[in-house]
């Protein structure tokens, strides 16, 4: 199978996706969300970042369509629903742990 270079639009989206993994705080947030739906407050306690910092990262992850939200009353729950992204993230972890 011959590889065809990506068009500029697709390349930009792939670069944005991988850029989401370029910050250790975002990586820790994503790792906490892989198997569960979670609130910013719960993430803050789990990760040890302020709610403001978590909210900032979540805004970016929402814009990239990496996370989805669900509202229950006043609480907003976040989760990752794309199985491709979850697999990619887990493969990255496997790669690092095997090195």
Order of alpha helices (4+ residues) and beta strands (2+ residues): alpha-alpha-alpha-alpha-beta-beta-alpha
